[in-house]
Amino acid sequence: MGLLWLATQNLSRRAYRTVMLAAAVAVAAGAVFATTVVLRGIDQSLTRGLNKFGADLLVVPQNALVNMKAALLTGEPSTFYLPESVIADARAISGVTKISPQLFLSTANGQHCIVGNAFLVGIDPGTDFTVLPWLTNKLDRPFTDGDAVVGGNSPYGLGDVIYFYGQYFIVYGKLDRTGIGLYDNAIFISIDRAYGLAEAAKKYEDVPALGFKRGDVSAILIQIGNAAKANLVRFALARNPEIKVVTAGNVITSVRQNVAVLFGGTLVLASVLVIANILMITATFSSIVNERRRELGLLRAIGATRHSVFRLVEAEALALTTLGGLFGIVVGAVLLRIFTRTIGYNLELLNIPFLWPSPAEMGGVAAAVVALSMLVGTIGAAYPAIAGSRMDPYDSIRTGE
Amino acid sequence: MIECKDVSKAYQIGDMVTEAVRNICFKVEVGEFLAILGHSGSGKSTLLSIIGGLTRPSGGQVAVDGEDIWQWSDNERARFRNCTIGFVFQFASLIPTLTVLDNIALPSLFGEGMTRAARLRARDLAGIVGLSDKVDSYPSEISGGQQRRVAISRAFLNDPKIVLADEPTGDLDEATEAQVMDLFTGMCRQHKTTILMVTHNRDLIKSADRTLVMKDGGIL
């Protein structure tokens, strides 16, 4: 048994004060934990999703940039089109190694589609490098023209049949969840079949005409070689005034700006709570040290060094804030569990992708928050601990005489 | 064994300098029971704290076994207080959050560690002062006299060579006072423990081998 034992004896015999102080630390720790988990979820979703996206550059019509970001992040159906000639222009640029078009269309409300306002994306199976290569959950045969790939949020499973514009598609594969709306919510079909849908739609009087013609594309995904400079390729593409070039970085920045707006206040509040906790620990432990002058003087008289007194005060603060930190993690986890749906819904409204971090990552965040709580205790109690260790033992023993 | 040479202690409060202890010189031999008699404010407690390594003197030397303890580092003096000295203060001075047993065993925490052996020794000491049935009680659950006996037991935990007792029987009843004095004289005779006891009670000095009388910071 050592100083930590002595510290825990002090804490356990002053249970009310210990619980109240630990609760104050827990509030801050819980807030920091919950905020960090959500931010980490957003960040990882972005990184994972956009890495999986695999394209270095995305070419869209000049006036469709905002729509494209919304389409990408939330999977909200967006329809805008570019002439096919842009593909040939892009392919001619030095440094471009892969290029693949996508065509966006939305399903219609009515009897010809199984579900209205779903986001359909036509991909070219021959050149696609952002959907088909990432499929792990798929039928044991090659992708065909009558197949569809659904996102991770889709209710459909492998082999299910989906009905759009009077045509049937078999669910060939299902993507893993990424948090990026386009990949989680959209349904991918062959681009040729998409053109066919547009023609088929003309047969139905109750379905508005799809506003594109065979050969049009909505976006062009470009991968550039390792040696190529992205900015040069981007500059070459941007000479066409009708197009806009988007990078993954653009999208991440845009999301982070949204995140900053949403969580800026929360982060400031969490920081204020941490600082308030440090000040609270300093004030409380100054008072504790003063109140226990005689005890500390006695400890010095029976052999405690100055360093022992310093360590005793620090150990008490450390034990207290560790307890508070652990309690805070439990509180934060419970709150996150209660508000799981609300968080997901609100982030989706703000075009912010979100994927819960893995249990291991949450454990890492929890460990970091407990470590932060311990740091709060160590820093907060430093001044009182130094003051306590410097007190004259004899004067301290005679306190109150 | 203990030698005080011209020990003095002055406190400065504002422009005023108060001499609590003035040019004290005396020797105490191993196993001697020395009483220091004096009225309140005569400087006897300050002198005891200087000898115990708690208050730095303004001048002079305190030599224990030939070494000036005030030339040692703070850590060396802490070790000296832990291993060589046993303090008994004017008040019970117990840690309220520890049981009687833990209070008695507390000095071991800063020495060898609070081992099973230390706790067994603490239990024995509690028995010697008649508190065997109170070892699991907290200070707030026992009387003032019992608290004082716990503090005295604690002073003897590490088999100290020197016990410095500052009014050790201050608020004890006569019977307990006699028990404490018997304990002191017993330890002094059987274990050659050197005892310096500060008191203003003339009845207590009968147990001592020698008495020094202090007045206004000096020895008469």
Interface residues (C-beta under 8 A of the other chain):
Chain A: M1 G2 L3 W5 L6 Q9 N10 S12 R13 R14 R294 E295 L298 L299 R300 A301 I302 G303 A304 T305 R306 H307 S308 D392 P393 Y394 I397 R398 E401
Chain B: S45 T46 S49 G52 L54 T55 D74 N75 A78 R79 R81 N82 C83 F87 F89 Q90 F91 S93 I95 P96 T97 L98 D102 L106 P107 L109 F110 G111 G113 M114 Y138 R154
